[in-house]
Amino acid sequence: MKIYHVDAFTARPFTGNPAAVCLLEYPKVDSWMQNVAKEMNLSETAFLIRQGDGYRLRWFTPEVEVELCGHATLASAHVLWIMGGAPRDAAIRFYTKSGLLTACLRDDWIELDFPSTPDVEVSAPEGLTKALGVEAGYVGKNRFDYIVEVESEEIVRNINPDFDVLCRVPTRGVIVTSLATSGGFDFVSRFFCPLLGIKEDPVTGSAHCSLGPYWAKKLHRNEFVAYQASERGGIVKVRVDGDRVYLSGQAVIVLKGELSV
């Protein structure tokens, strides 16, 4: 079985968010996929197997299976196009736990069609702002995560969470965001998800399914260029259209290999 290490939401190796993409020849049991993901020790490992007119796609962190993952989907599309598993002039159809997702090429960018996950305003749960060490201007919750707006990009970049406290907040993850002051970007963010076995996810496509609607409502626009300001960093183009969010990014294959188990 072929497996690839791909840096997603970047055009430069060793930046963006790394994902493993495993091309299955036949179905494998969940425990095997979880063990492979633990062995790869990346934020997500994607498993693909042909299904009808597309591919069945599942995503695993080193600890759990997740319902939605942007960067590993982008990485999967990139691998399929580069390795000849799908025609470059047609959309790839992925059948997932979040329904049908598609990917298509737009010039040098891969565009993903994902479901919108808008938030609603809530009171901050116990320990959230203490764990982040920030004063929240806004706290919201979507189906997966909390979203916290802070005053400045500097605050976003300098957050150093207390993960012992953050682990006690019952949520998939926490998105921290602000308007951007860096040239060329509309907003910045970071994403923390210790309960998934990942302290900080470098570039999180699924978080932008909430960030897109959030900033669209605030700024009365529907297209953005976003930067996720982790140590590795990555760029996500975001377009909001009704109940769908279109995420665009680039990717580069860093390693090709074969699984021998």
SULMO-V427452 format. One record per residue. RES is the residue in one small letter. PSI is psi in whole degrees, -180 to 180 (999 if undefined). BURIAL is b if it has 9 or more other C-alpha atoms within 8 Angstrom, else e. Layout:
BEGIN
[[RES;PSI;BURIAL] [RES;PSI;BURIAL]]
END
This chain:
BEGIN
[[m;131;b] [k;141;b] [i;143;b] [y;143;b] [h;120;b] [v;133;b] [d;121;b] [a;156;b] [f;39;b] [t;157;b] [a;3;e] [r;129;b] [p;150;b] [f;14;e] [t;-176;b] [g;-157;b] [n;118;b] [p;140;b] [a;151;b] [a;142;b] [v;118;b] [c;123;b] [l;111;b] [l;141;b] [e;-23;e] [y;160;e] [p;145;e] [k;154;e] [v;156;e] [d;-40;e] [s;-35;e] [w;-46;e] [m;-40;b] [q;-38;b] [n;-38;b] [v;-44;b] [a;-40;b] [k;-39;b] [e;-40;e] [m;-34;b] [n;39;b] [l;169;b] [s;-37;b] [e;147;b] [t;129;b] [a;139;b] [f;125;b] [l;138;b] [i;140;b] [r;139;e] [q;110;e] [g;-121;e] [d;15;e] [g;-140;b] [y;138;b] [r;132;b] [l;129;b] [r;153;b] [w;135;b] [f;132;b] [t;178;b] [p;-15;b] [e;-36;b] [v;162;e] [e;143;b] [v;158;b] [e;-22;b] [l;132;b] [c;121;b] [g;-49;b] [h;-34;b] [a;-25;b] [t;-44;b] [l;-44;b] [a;-40;b] [s;-45;b] [a;-43;b] [h;-46;b] [v;-45;b] [l;-42;b] [w;-44;b] [i;-39;e] [m;4;e] [g;19;e] [g;-5;e] [a;146;e] [p;140;e] [r;-17;e] [d;13;e] [a;154;e] [a;146;b] [i;134;b] [r;125;b] [f;128;b] [y;118;b] [t;176;b] [k;-12;e] [s;23;e] [g;-164;e] [l;124;e] [l;147;b] [t;158;b] [a;138;b] [c;159;b] [l;131;b] [r;96;e] [d;-121;e] [d;12;e] [w;148;b] [i;125;b] [e;126;b] [l;137;b] [d;107;b] [f;160;b] [p;142;b] [s;141;b] [t;70;b] [p;155;b] [d;168;b] [v;147;e] [e;137;e] [v;167;e] [s;143;e] [a;130;e] [p;160;e] [e;129;e] [g;-12;b] [l;-59;b] [t;-31;b] [k;-43;b] [a;-38;b] [l;-25;b] [g;34;b] [v;164;b] [e;122;e] [a;129;b] [g;-22;e] [y;143;b] [v;128;b] [g;170;b] [k;130;b] [n;-167;b] [r;-19;e] [f;-45;e] [d;164;b] [y;147;b] [i;129;b] [v;119;b] [e;135;b] [v;175;b] [e;-31;e] [s;160;b] [e;-36;b] [e;-41;e] [i;-45;b] [v;-49;b] [r;-30;b] [n;1;e] [i;134;b] [n;85;e] [p;153;e] [d;99;b] [f;-25;b] [d;-38;e] [v;-42;b] [l;-32;b] [c;-18;b] [r;-3;e] [v;118;b] [p;94;e] [t;156;b] [r;-45;b] [g;176;b] [v;122;b] [i;128;b] [v;132;b] [t;159;b] [s;166;b] [l;150;b] [a;144;b] [t;-10;e] [s;138;e] [g;137;e] [g;-4;e] [f;150;b] [d;-41;b] [f;160;b] [v;164;b] [s;167;b] [r;160;b] [f;124;b] [f;131;b] [c;63;b] [p;-26;b] [l;-14;b] [l;2;b] [g;13;b] [i;117;b] [k;-53;e] [e;126;b] [d;128;b] [p;-45;b] [v;120;b] [t;103;b] [g;-46;b] [s;-30;b] [a;-31;b] [h;-12;b] [c;-20;b] [s;-40;b] [l;-38;b] [g;-57;b] [p;-34;b] [y;-52;b] [w;-27;b] [a;-41;b] [k;-37;e] [k;-38;e] [l;-4;e] [h;44;e] [r;165;e] [n;6;b] [e;136;b] [f;156;b] [v;118;b] [a;152;b] [y;126;b] [q;115;b] [a;46;b] [s;179;b] [e;-38;e] [r;-40;b] [g;152;b] [g;157;b] [i;133;b] [v;121;b] [k;135;b] [v;130;b] [r;124;b] [v;130;b] [d;94;e] [g;-126;e] [d;16;e] [r;149;b] [v;128;b] [y;120;b] [l;128;b] [s;139;b] [g;177;b] [q;171;b] [a;159;b] [v;134;b] [i;128;b] [v;-33;b] [l;141;e] [k;138;b] [g;-177;e] [e;136;e] [l;136;e] [s;17;e] [v;999;e]]
END
